[in-house]
Amino acid sequence: MKNLGALMKQAQDMQEKMGEMQERLAGIEVDGSSGAGLVQVTLSGKSEMRGVKVDPSLMKPDEAEVLEDLIVAATNDARARLETRMQDEMSKVTGGLQLPPGFKMPF
């Protein structure tokens, strides 16, 4: 029974650390870019878009589709960077413990 108590304490500690990590991540912002930096997108730690910057040279009516594609690419780049940052933070909480693919915390 002593081991079960220790395991429960460890799970509780991890859950507290997860809450702290989520609060930290909510406050971060991650930038993504495309078109050699001509388009930049900023996402919050909750994947909310906070900003878009577009180089004026891209604002041509006949090239709207190019601009749209670059915004999508920049958003995807920011999302990938955010995912990497979240995984780094998660490994700090779990102490490098590899969780099964698709396993989401908190439970």
Secondary structure, 3 states (H helix, E strand, C coil): CHHHHHHHHHHHHHHHHHHHHHHHHHCCEEEEEECCCCEEEEEECCCCEEEEEECHHHCCHHHHHHHHHHHHHHHHHHHHHHHHHHHHHHHHHHCCCCCCCCCCCCC
